[in-house]
Amino acid sequence: MRQSVQNAKTKTYNSGYSLVVTHLTTNPPVHCLSTAERTGSSVLSVLWSGAWHLRKYDWTTTTFVFTSSSKLQSSTQTMGQQPSVPKPGTKFQVIGAGLSRTGTASFSEALRILLEGPVYHGGTQATLGPEAEIRSWIKLLSHFPPKSPSDKKLINDVLKQRFDGYAAATDAPTSGLAEQLVELYPDAIVICTVRDPDAWVKSMEGVSNVSTMWFLRFVLFPLPGMRYFCQYISVLRGQWLHLYGETEPVTTKTHYNHIEYLKRVVPPQKLVFYSVKDGWEPLCKALGKELPDMPFPRINDGEAIDRLAKKMVTKGLVRWLFIFAALGAAVAPYMYFNR
Protein backbone atom coordinates (compact mmCIF):
# COMPACT_ATOMS: atom_id res chain seq x y z
CA MET A 1 0.00 0.00 0.00
CA ARG A 2 2.81 2.39 0.89
CA GLN A 3 4.50 1.68 -2.42
CA SER A 4 1.31 2.44 -4.35
CA VAL A 5 0.92 5.74 -2.49
CA GLN A 6 4.46 6.71 -3.40
CA ASN A 7 3.81 5.85 -7.04
CA ALA A 8 0.64 7.93 -7.01
CA LYS A 9 2.55 10.94 -5.75
CA THR A 10 5.00 10.76 -8.64
CA LYS A 11 2.20 10.73 -11.22
CA THR A 12 0.47 13.93 -10.23
CA TYR A 13 2.32 16.96 -11.60
CA ASN A 14 4.04 17.87 -14.84
CA SER A 15 3.92 14.31 -16.12
CA GLY A 16 1.97 12.37 -18.67
CA TYR A 17 -0.06 10.80 -15.86
CA SER A 18 -1.29 14.13 -14.53
CA LEU A 19 -4.93 14.24 -13.43
CA VAL A 20 -5.11 17.77 -14.84
CA VAL A 21 -3.17 19.60 -17.51
CA THR A 22 -0.35 21.11 -15.50
CA HIS A 23 2.05 22.18 -18.19
CA LEU A 24 1.63 22.85 -21.88
CA THR A 25 4.88 21.03 -22.67
CA THR A 26 3.84 17.77 -21.03
CA ASN A 27 0.14 17.41 -21.76
CA PRO A 28 -2.26 18.66 -24.44
CA PRO A 29 -3.93 21.91 -23.29
CA VAL A 30 -7.45 21.89 -21.92
CA HIS A 31 -8.75 25.33 -22.73
CA CYS A 32 -11.40 25.44 -20.01
CA LEU A 33 -8.65 25.48 -17.39
CA SER A 34 -7.20 28.76 -16.21
CA THR A 35 -3.51 29.61 -16.35
CA ALA A 36 -3.20 28.51 -12.74
CA GLU A 37 -4.45 25.00 -13.43
CA ARG A 38 -2.22 24.64 -16.49
CA THR A 39 0.95 25.66 -14.71
CA GLY A 40 0.82 23.50 -11.62
CA SER A 41 -0.11 25.81 -8.73
CA SER A 42 0.65 24.65 -5.21
CA VAL A 43 -3.08 24.69 -4.46
CA LEU A 44 -3.66 21.97 -7.04
CA SER A 45 -1.06 19.81 -5.38
CA VAL A 46 -3.31 19.85 -2.33
CA LEU A 47 -6.43 18.95 -4.25
CA TRP A 48 -4.86 15.95 -5.98
CA SER A 49 -2.24 14.81 -3.52
CA GLY A 50 -2.97 16.81 -0.37
CA ALA A 51 -3.53 13.71 1.73
CA TRP A 52 0.16 12.93 1.52
CA HIS A 53 1.12 16.36 2.95
CA LEU A 54 -0.57 15.50 6.24
CA ARG A 55 0.96 13.63 9.10
CA LYS A 56 -2.04 13.85 11.38
CA TYR A 57 -5.25 15.78 11.75
CA ASP A 58 -6.68 17.12 15.00
CA TRP A 59 -10.41 16.52 14.54
CA THR A 60 -11.35 18.59 17.58
CA THR A 61 -9.68 21.83 16.57
CA THR A 62 -9.50 21.39 12.78
CA THR A 63 -5.82 22.28 12.88
CA PHE A 64 -3.41 20.50 10.55
CA VAL A 65 0.19 19.52 11.13
CA PHE A 66 2.06 19.17 7.83
CA THR A 67 4.99 16.90 7.16
CA SER A 68 7.12 20.01 6.80
CA SER A 69 6.32 20.91 10.41
CA SER A 70 9.79 22.27 11.10
CA LYS A 71 9.05 25.13 8.72
CA LEU A 72 5.57 25.67 10.13
CA GLN A 73 6.75 25.89 13.70
CA SER A 74 9.75 28.17 13.13
CA SER A 75 8.00 31.28 14.45
CA THR A 76 4.51 31.97 15.76
CA GLN A 77 4.66 35.43 14.22
CA THR A 78 5.64 34.30 10.71
CA MET A 79 3.33 35.24 7.88
CA GLY A 80 0.71 32.59 7.22
CA GLN A 81 0.68 31.18 10.75
CA GLN A 82 -0.77 33.47 13.37
CA PRO A 83 -2.16 37.02 13.18
CA SER A 84 -0.71 39.72 15.39
CA VAL A 85 -2.70 40.99 18.36
CA PRO A 86 -3.03 44.76 18.91
CA LYS A 87 -1.58 46.29 22.05
CA PRO A 88 -3.73 49.16 23.36
CA GLY A 89 -1.89 52.45 23.55
CA THR A 90 0.71 51.56 20.92
CA LYS A 91 1.71 54.51 18.72
CA PHE A 92 1.48 53.95 14.97
CA GLN A 93 4.95 54.79 13.61
CA VAL A 94 5.58 53.12 10.23
CA ILE A 95 3.55 52.82 7.03
CA GLY A 96 4.94 49.80 5.18
CA ALA A 97 4.36 50.76 1.54
CA GLY A 98 6.19 47.91 -0.18
CA LEU A 99 4.26 45.71 -2.58
CA SER A 100 3.57 42.09 -1.66
CA ARG A 101 6.52 39.75 -2.33
CA THR A 102 9.15 42.40 -1.61
CA GLY A 103 10.16 40.89 1.72
CA THR A 104 7.17 42.18 3.66
CA ALA A 105 7.16 39.24 6.08
CA SER A 106 10.83 39.70 7.03
CA PHE A 107 10.28 43.46 7.17
CA SER A 108 7.29 43.04 9.49
CA GLU A 109 9.26 40.91 11.92
CA ALA A 110 12.16 43.38 11.86
CA LEU A 111 9.76 46.23 12.65
CA ARG A 112 8.23 44.24 15.49
CA ILE A 113 11.68 43.88 17.04
CA LEU A 114 12.77 47.48 16.54
CA LEU A 115 9.50 49.17 17.46
CA GLU A 116 8.73 46.75 20.29
CA GLY A 117 5.11 46.52 19.27
CA PRO A 118 2.75 44.46 17.11
CA VAL A 119 2.86 44.88 13.33
CA TYR A 120 -0.15 44.49 11.07
CA HIS A 121 0.85 42.31 8.10
CA GLY A 122 -2.07 42.61 5.70
CA GLY A 123 -1.78 39.18 4.12
CA THR A 124 -1.71 37.39 7.46
CA GLN A 125 -4.38 39.45 9.18
CA ALA A 126 -6.87 39.26 6.30
CA THR A 127 -6.57 35.49 5.85
CA LEU A 128 -5.98 34.26 9.40
CA GLY A 129 -7.47 37.01 11.55
CA PRO A 130 -11.10 37.26 12.71
CA GLU A 131 -13.72 37.43 9.97
CA ALA A 132 -14.18 41.13 10.71
CA GLU A 133 -10.69 41.77 9.31
CA ILE A 134 -11.24 40.59 5.75
CA ARG A 135 -14.81 41.92 5.63
CA SER A 136 -13.69 45.37 6.70
CA TRP A 137 -11.05 45.45 3.94
CA ILE A 138 -13.66 44.43 1.38
CA LYS A 139 -15.85 47.26 2.63
CA LEU A 140 -13.00 49.78 2.46
CA LEU A 141 -11.76 48.74 -0.99
CA SER A 142 -15.29 48.77 -2.35
CA HIS A 143 -15.20 52.55 -1.74
CA PHE A 144 -11.70 53.02 -3.18
CA PRO A 145 -10.78 55.40 -4.62
CA PRO A 146 -12.96 57.72 -2.54
CA LYS A 147 -15.41 59.63 -4.71
CA SER A 148 -17.18 61.59 -1.97
CA PRO A 149 -16.65 62.88 1.58
CA SER A 150 -18.62 59.89 2.88
CA ASP A 151 -16.27 57.49 1.05
CA LYS A 152 -13.25 59.25 2.56
CA LYS A 153 -14.75 59.08 6.04
CA LEU A 154 -15.52 55.38 5.68
CA ILE A 155 -11.96 54.62 4.54
CA ASN A 156 -10.42 56.61 7.40
CA ASP A 157 -12.72 55.00 9.95
CA VAL A 158 -11.78 51.49 8.82
CA LEU A 159 -8.06 52.31 8.80
CA LYS A 160 -8.19 53.73 12.33
CA GLN A 161 -10.13 50.71 13.52
CA ARG A 162 -7.79 48.18 11.91
CA PHE A 163 -4.51 49.82 12.96
CA ASP A 164 -5.46 50.84 16.50
CA GLY A 165 -2.93 49.22 18.83
CA TYR A 166 -0.32 48.53 16.12
CA ALA A 167 3.12 50.08 15.70
CA ALA A 168 3.18 49.58 11.93
CA ALA A 169 1.31 48.10 8.97
CA THR A 170 2.76 46.32 5.94
CA ASP A 171 1.76 44.42 2.78
CA ALA A 172 -1.47 44.77 0.79
CA PRO A 173 -3.74 46.64 0.97
CA THR A 174 -1.65 49.09 3.04
CA SER A 175 0.84 49.60 0.21
CA GLY A 176 -1.90 51.07 -1.98
CA LEU A 177 -3.34 53.31 0.74
CA ALA A 178 -0.26 55.42 1.40
CA GLU A 179 -2.01 58.64 0.45
CA GLN A 180 -4.80 58.08 3.00
CA LEU A 181 -2.41 56.83 5.69
CA VAL A 182 -0.01 59.78 5.41
CA GLU A 183 -2.93 62.09 6.05
CA LEU A 184 -4.24 59.96 8.90
CA TYR A 185 -0.83 59.44 10.57
CA PRO A 186 1.23 62.56 9.73
CA ASP A 187 4.02 61.63 12.15
CA ALA A 188 4.58 58.16 10.67
CA ILE A 189 7.45 57.39 8.29
CA VAL A 190 6.74 55.60 4.99
CA ILE A 191 9.11 52.74 4.18
CA CYS A 192 8.78 50.97 0.83
CA THR A 193 10.47 47.59 0.57
CA VAL A 194 11.88 47.00 -2.91
CA ARG A 195 13.53 44.23 -4.92
CA ASP A 196 14.68 43.62 -8.48
CA PRO A 197 11.62 44.34 -10.70
CA ASP A 198 12.03 41.25 -12.91
CA ALA A 199 12.49 38.97 -9.90
CA TRP A 200 9.42 40.53 -8.31
CA VAL A 201 7.29 39.85 -11.40
CA LYS A 202 8.40 36.22 -11.42
CA SER A 203 7.61 35.80 -7.74
CA MET A 204 4.16 37.29 -8.19
CA GLU A 205 3.21 34.54 -10.65
CA GLY A 206 2.74 32.12 -7.75
CA VAL A 207 0.50 34.57 -5.89
CA SER A 208 -1.63 35.10 -9.00
CA ASN A 209 -1.96 31.35 -9.54
CA VAL A 210 -3.16 30.77 -6.01
CA SER A 211 -5.60 33.67 -5.97
CA THR A 212 -7.23 33.00 -9.35
CA MET A 213 -8.15 29.32 -8.94
CA TRP A 214 -11.72 28.89 -10.19
CA PHE A 215 -12.69 26.40 -7.47
CA LEU A 216 -11.54 28.47 -4.48
CA ARG A 217 -14.93 30.05 -3.84
CA PHE A 218 -16.49 26.59 -3.40
CA VAL A 219 -13.60 25.01 -1.46
CA LEU A 220 -13.26 27.91 1.01
CA PHE A 221 -16.97 28.49 1.58
CA PRO A 222 -17.18 26.41 4.81
CA LEU A 223 -14.38 28.46 6.42
CA PRO A 224 -15.39 31.60 8.32
CA GLY A 225 -13.46 34.57 6.99
CA MET A 226 -11.83 32.71 4.11
CA ARG A 227 -15.21 32.31 2.39
CA TYR A 228 -14.77 35.99 1.53
CA PHE A 229 -11.28 35.50 0.08
CA CYS A 230 -12.32 35.57 -3.59
CA GLN A 231 -14.31 38.75 -3.00
CA TYR A 232 -11.29 40.24 -1.22
CA ILE A 233 -9.03 39.42 -4.18
CA SER A 234 -11.58 41.01 -6.51
CA VAL A 235 -11.57 44.37 -4.70
CA LEU A 236 -7.77 44.24 -4.42
CA ARG A 237 -7.67 43.92 -8.20
CA GLY A 238 -9.76 47.06 -8.42
CA GLN A 239 -7.26 48.90 -6.23
CA TRP A 240 -4.32 47.77 -8.37
CA LEU A 241 -6.10 48.57 -11.62
CA HIS A 242 -6.79 52.11 -10.42
CA LEU A 243 -3.27 52.72 -9.12
CA TYR A 244 -1.12 50.85 -11.64
CA GLY A 245 -3.28 50.30 -14.71
CA GLU A 246 -3.05 46.50 -14.63
CA THR A 247 -3.82 43.41 -12.56
CA GLU A 248 -2.51 39.88 -12.97
CA PRO A 249 -0.40 38.85 -14.65
CA VAL A 250 1.59 41.79 -13.35
CA THR A 251 4.54 43.28 -15.19
CA THR A 252 7.34 45.63 -14.20
CA LYS A 253 4.89 48.42 -15.08
CA THR A 254 3.16 47.88 -11.73
CA HIS A 255 6.48 48.02 -9.88
CA TYR A 256 7.53 51.33 -11.43
CA ASN A 257 4.05 52.85 -11.25
CA HIS A 258 3.96 52.07 -7.53
CA ILE A 259 7.25 53.90 -6.98
CA GLU A 260 5.91 56.92 -8.85
CA TYR A 261 2.65 56.78 -6.88
CA LEU A 262 4.55 56.95 -3.59
CA LYS A 263 6.75 59.81 -4.76
CA ARG A 264 3.59 61.68 -5.75
CA VAL A 265 1.61 61.28 -2.50
CA VAL A 266 4.29 61.05 0.21
CA PRO A 267 6.43 64.03 1.30
CA PRO A 268 10.04 63.24 0.22
CA GLN A 269 11.41 63.72 3.73
CA LYS A 270 9.13 60.94 4.98
CA LEU A 271 9.73 58.40 2.19
CA VAL A 272 12.38 55.69 2.44
CA PHE A 273 13.12 52.91 -0.05
CA TYR A 274 14.65 49.84 1.55
CA SER A 275 15.69 46.30 0.59
CA VAL A 276 15.56 43.58 3.24
CA LYS A 277 18.75 42.18 1.69
CA ASP A 278 20.58 45.12 3.28
CA GLY A 279 19.70 43.93 6.78
CA TRP A 280 19.52 45.99 9.95
CA GLU A 281 21.77 49.00 9.31
CA PRO A 282 19.74 51.10 6.80
CA LEU A 283 16.47 50.25 8.54
CA CYS A 284 17.78 51.23 11.96
CA LYS A 285 19.18 54.44 10.49
CA ALA A 286 15.79 55.33 9.01
CA LEU A 287 14.05 54.69 12.31
CA GLY A 288 16.72 56.16 14.57
CA LYS A 289 17.17 52.86 16.39
CA GLU A 290 20.23 51.02 17.72
CA LEU A 291 21.39 47.92 15.89
CA PRO A 292 19.86 44.89 17.66
CA ASP A 293 22.13 42.11 18.86
CA MET A 294 20.48 39.39 16.75
CA PRO A 295 20.40 38.21 13.14
CA PHE A 296 18.05 39.97 10.75
CA PRO A 297 14.87 37.89 10.32
CA ARG A 298 14.73 36.01 7.02
CA ILE A 299 11.24 34.78 6.17
CA ASN A 300 10.45 33.36 2.75
CA ASP A 301 7.20 34.97 1.58
CA GLY A 302 6.74 32.39 -1.17
CA GLU A 303 6.99 29.43 1.19
CA ALA A 304 4.63 31.16 3.60
CA ILE A 305 2.02 31.65 0.86
CA ASP A 306 2.36 28.01 -0.22
CA ARG A 307 1.89 26.83 3.36
CA LEU A 308 -1.16 29.04 3.83
CA ALA A 309 -2.71 27.87 0.55
CA LYS A 310 -2.22 24.20 1.40
CA LYS A 311 -3.54 24.69 4.90
CA MET A 312 -6.69 26.57 3.87
CA VAL A 313 -7.61 24.39 0.88
CA THR A 314 -7.11 21.18 2.83
CA LYS A 315 -9.08 22.58 5.74
CA GLY A 316 -11.89 23.56 3.40
CA LEU A 317 -11.98 20.10 1.81
CA VAL A 318 -12.17 18.46 5.21
CA ARG A 319 -15.05 20.74 6.21
CA TRP A 320 -16.89 19.68 3.04
CA LEU A 321 -16.17 16.07 3.96
CA PHE A 322 -17.90 16.64 7.31
CA ILE A 323 -20.84 18.31 5.57
CA PHE A 324 -21.33 15.52 3.03
CA ALA A 325 -20.87 12.89 5.74
CA ALA A 326 -23.57 14.56 7.84
CA LEU A 327 -25.90 14.76 4.85
CA GLY A 328 -25.26 11.11 4.10
CA ALA A 329 -25.98 10.11 7.69
CA ALA A 330 -29.25 12.05 7.57
CA VAL A 331 -30.40 10.69 4.21
CA ALA A 332 -29.34 7.06 4.71
CA PRO A 333 -32.15 6.11 7.18
CA TYR A 334 -34.75 7.72 4.92
CA MET A 335 -33.48 5.82 1.90
CA TYR A 336 -33.34 2.57 3.90
CA PHE A 337 -36.90 2.73 5.21
CA ASN A 338 -38.37 3.92 1.92
CA ARG A 339 -36.71 1.48 -0.42
Order of alpha helices (4+ residues) and beta strands (2+ residues): alpha-alpha-alpha-beta-beta-alpha-beta-alpha-beta-alpha-alpha-alpha-beta-alpha-beta-alpha-alpha-alpha-alpha-beta-alpha-alpha
